[in-house]
Amino acid sequence: MPVSERVDRLRQRSLESPSTLSIERAQLTTKFYKQDTGPVSAPIRRALAFKYLMEHKTVYIGDDELIVGEKGHAPRAAPTYPEICCHSLEDLDILESRDNVSFQVSPESREVQEQTIIPFWRGKTIRDLIFQEMAPQWKAAYEAGVFTEFMEQRSPGHTALDGKIYRKGMVDFKGDIRQSLDDLDFLNDAEAYDKQEQLRAMDICADALIHFAQRHAKKAQGLALEESDPRRKAELERIAQTCSHVPAHAPRDLWEALQYYWFVHLGVTTELNPWDAFSPGRLDQHLYPFYVQGLEVGTLTLSQAEELLQCLWIKFNNQPAPPKVGVTAAESNTYNDFAQINLGGLRGDGSHGVNDVTYLILDVVEEMRLLQPSSSVHVSKKSPDRFLKRAAEVIRAGFGQPSVFNSDVVVQEMLRVGKSILDARDGGTSGCVETGAFGKENYNLSGYLNMPKVLEITLNGGVDLRTGRSVGLQTGDPTQFGSFEELFAAYNRQLNHFVEIKVRGNNVIERLYAKYLPVPFLSLLIDDCIARGRDYHDGGARYNTTYIQGVGIGTMADALTAIRWHAFDRQALSMEELLAMLRDDFRGHERLLQMLLNKTPKYGNDDDYADDLMVAVFDAYFDAIDGRKNMRGGRYHVNLLPTTVHVYFGSVVGATPDGRKAGKPLSEGVSPVQGADRRGPTAVIKSVAKMDHVRTGGTLLNQKFSPQLLGDEESLDKFVSLIRTYFKLDGHHVQFNVVDARTLRAAQEHPEEHRDLIVRVAGYSDYFCDIGRALQDEIIARTEHQVF
Amino acid sequence: MAKGIVFDIKRFAIHDGPGIRTTVFLKGCPLRCQWCHNPEGQAPRPELVVRGNRCIGCGACLAACPSSAISMDGNLTVTDRRLCTACGACVEVCYSETRELAGQEMTVDELVAEIERDQAFYDESGGGVTFSGGEPLLQPGFLLAVLKSCANRGIHSALDTCGSGEWDELDMIRKHTDLFLYDLKLMDDSRHRELTGVSNQAILENLQSLSQAGHDIRLRVPVIPGTNDDADNMGRIGAFAAALPALHRVDLLAYHDTAIDKYRRLNMNYPLDEVRSASAQRMNELAQVIRGFGLTVTIGG
């Protein structure tokens, strides 16, 4: 279906508007905090701050819009959160001047930051508190790049909503809160008063969101009065009606449902800046009843439904991810805030969830081609092939969406950690690949853990080679190990040492958020915060998970394989020689470097020698983390995803025994080392599936495909079979990079980084880097014709 | 136990028959087609392949070569093919993978174990194994043993063959083969001799016999502009195919000069220099010619 002129204009505006820093939220928050509110509890104070924001932040309704509301004062204006981290003037300079993903900062904003925000918040942010509270060991490991900390600039998040807002208005939530207040047992429950404060705070937030919507209704009414175009006038009146009804009451049609979600989204992401923004979760499931009902009674057409969805997509794209501070301001470079829409999956009764709205949303994803929101398809063995095939067509378009998840495994992962079957089927994945029970779980990602760095420290007697500082345990002289098993045991001890430092730090950080920055608005949305009278940050959710994300398992597998193969099994190299090569970054050891690269088993080729070590690395990581207690009554679990941190982590790790040079990126997700997988996608899938994905909370597998491999119907069917087989083998997730000509050119420049790139040549397929230059050029030309 | 010479195993082959397949390339071919895109498959014995662009000039191969066939030319190695016995000693020490052997001895069990690795994919996609080459029929005993072993494991098998060979051998093989990908290039026998080095008489007779026996056959016709893409040849192919008692479909495969690099790695001359690929339009026209005989035609494998 062609995109309407309205949507085209909105889309262009969203794509072309520069991203700016919006000072309004920081200014209002500071103003609120400067008021004398008297002695109030933390939840009430945060609720009043939220209320203040909802009452005073700019109400924006743009031309052409059907879904209204912005997080900043205008589209693509990103607010800041000084109570969490406060931008210095240097940070603002970096944000403004960096080449990619820059933010404009107006002179007025800069002045407010300098005169008001910085003086008030310096030394008082959660970030300051965190660094104050962390032990020297934690700081040393953090600075060495052993792990990162997610909560130093953004609040705990990664959360997605379930279907409750489509059945209940804020007024209904207030009723639930009232009930919980009435049930408080002041005679026997020592926490009754704390619960009362928490519940009252939630109640204030429910009213605040209603008020925020009413301000939009009023604004729309005003604009309607001034509007001369009768069509737009009617639309504005409809917007006014919608905003007067939701979120106070349950939505009655598709338009109200979408607008309600959007107000909730703005509420959550204005209250604080939770990781991965916020997600509507299983949107096709939630919207289907409204869609069917609208078509049946004739109040909705297919094209209206599509246009409303497109308007929501643009709203997501209007919200650049919150700009960072400090080192990450320079390094973090994406506008993507990782909101993820789940499609398909399973329903509560175990049947598959694919419906007409699923396909409609896939159309919208393909038409909009926007960075945000991300979309994912959730495939069960019960899902029809048509669904996966339609998704494959969108993937073929080559902009990386949607990613593909295995519903059956996602559900198993949740059952393994004790979630109910209903909650598991109602859940899905958010952020990148993280499994959660939507609307019922606080599943934090607490940070990435750099496995190859831990190995490096082990190989150097506890010393960080880069800084010369002693940061880890002395686990023995690696040249004296009599067997590979001894070396691996040393790595394992080192790993546990750092995991304990990380967990200890995180347990403090969780308490800091619970004590100083409760989130009463988010809490009222997540079961069972109201019933328990507890905050989302303080164990209020039904399920409470903390994930630590392992990074570099491919590099680890290949590094250990090289050590075991050459130093122990074949004894072609002594540990002394190997360590000397690493210290020299392979300079002067070209021939042996080639041996490490080419004459060593590698993970990703369905070779058990290397794959078994990947499994050993995974098991060690799992055993070190899974089941440890967090501070919210829940437990730690593992997942394996990198976002882009494998680049940063690589930059702090010297040369590794797999032949990787110092400073180069680590492997990403559970993918093999870049270019090390040379036996095609089935071999990769076989290797990766040797890991027990069911014991994780998410793994990430990237695959590169040339568009020609998905050229015709038959190829598409085979592509679908490839994914189905990965899922039959219990893989969690896979995403496909259908490469464009630019990537192919990069492969020509740096063939060593693209050894795994497969292209369809003619009657056969070949590795791109193995074919002649002229043919490469020809394929590049072909690719451009085929894809664009 | 019979051993075979295999020069490549490609997994996730998606254009060599139904579903996701593993294609096994058996070495040795009775034909010398001028457009051959697997020249390393022609000779029956292992051969040395040299990818000069990977060489780091370490010189380890010089020391390793028992036939003194390798010398240095500046930073690069030069191999005297007349002295090289393809013993593989240089390959062992060539860490940069400049030197590789095309052709490796494998036992039936070793090969079947490789094939079996992707069984989960075959099951899901309705795929299996395809034997190609070279010409698999040149290693009939080995091929038969592998085919039987695959059949025992429920693995669907396809044979990509030029059809040139003794019927007795093909007759033995066919009973354990699920699908034939049967190459047909030129109907005119003298042209066939000229451009492939052998007569097409046995090829056509074998095809006739296979079809008579009721086998599932896909005809594979390479389209080489200026060589076999004339309306007369295509018309004759169409007429012959249409007269066969059973035929699954005809695949038209466009020629590309993609194998030039492979010839260089073997120090071989590329026989067809100035041939360009047929345009998509031309491929469609030729498909129409063959469809005129009431046949199902697809472009591409």
HADDOCK unambig.tbl for C-alpha pairs under 7 A between the chains (distance, minus, plus):
assign (segid A and resid 591 and name CA) (segid B and resid 58 and name CA) 6.79 0.50 0.50
assign (segid A and resid 591 and name CA) (segid B and resid 95 and name CA) 6.62 0.50 0.50
assign (segid A and resid 594 and name CA) (segid B and resid 95 and name CA) 5.13 0.50 0.50
assign (segid A and resid 594 and name CA) (segid B and resid 96 and name CA) 5.15 0.50 0.50
assign (segid A and resid 595 and name CA) (segid B and resid 95 and name CA) 4.81 0.50 0.50
assign (segid A and resid 598 and name CA) (segid B and resid 95 and name CA) 6.21 0.50 0.50
assign (segid A and resid 598 and name CA) (segid B and resid 96 and name CA) 6.56 0.50 0.50
assign (segid A and resid 598 and name CA) (segid B and resid 97 and name CA) 6.89 0.50 0.50
assign (segid A and resid 599 and name CA) (segid B and resid 95 and name CA) 6.30 0.50 0.50
assign (segid A and resid 679 and name CA) (segid B and resid 11 and name CA) 6.75 0.50 0.50
assign (segid A and resid 680 and name CA) (segid B and resid 11 and name CA) 6.32 0.50 0.50
assign (segid A and resid 680 and name CA) (segid B and resid 12 and name CA) 6.47 0.50 0.50
assign (segid A and resid 681 and name CA) (segid B and resid 12 and name CA) 6.79 0.50 0.50
assign (segid A and resid 682 and name CA) (segid B and resid 11 and name CA) 6.80 0.50 0.50
assign (segid A and resid 682 and name CA) (segid B and resid 12 and name CA) 6.08 0.50 0.50
assign (segid A and resid 682 and name CA) (segid B and resid 118 and name CA) 6.89 0.50 0.50
assign (segid A and resid 715 and name CA) (segid B and resid 14 and name CA) 6.84 0.50 0.50
assign (segid A and resid 718 and name CA) (segid B and resid 19 and name CA) 6.00 0.50 0.50
assign (segid A and resid 718 and name CA) (segid B and resid 20 and name CA) 6.17 0.50 0.50
assign (segid A and resid 718 and name CA) (segid B and resid 125 and name CA) 6.45 0.50 0.50
assign (segid A and resid 721 and name CA) (segid B and resid 124 and name CA) 5.89 0.50 0.50
assign (segid A and resid 721 and name CA) (segid B and resid 125 and name CA) 5.20 0.50 0.50
assign (segid A and resid 722 and name CA) (segid B and resid 121 and name CA) 6.62 0.50 0.50
assign (segid A and resid 725 and name CA) (segid B and resid 120 and name CA) 6.44 0.50 0.50
assign (segid A and resid 725 and name CA) (segid B and resid 121 and name CA) 5.75 0.50 0.50
assign (segid A and resid 725 and name CA) (segid B and resid 124 and name CA) 6.23 0.50 0.50
assign (segid A and resid 762 and name CA) (segid B and resid 256 and name CA) 6.47 0.50 0.50
assign (segid A and resid 763 and name CA) (segid B and resid 253 and name CA) 6.97 0.50 0.50
assign (segid A and resid 763 and name CA) (segid B and resid 301 and name CA) 6.70 0.50 0.50
assign (segid A and resid 771 and name CA) (segid B and resid 261 and name CA) 6.91 0.50 0.50
assign (segid A and resid 772 and name CA) (segid B and resid 261 and name CA) 6.11 0.50 0.50
assign (segid A and resid 775 and name CA) (segid B and resid 258 and name CA) 6.71 0.50 0.50
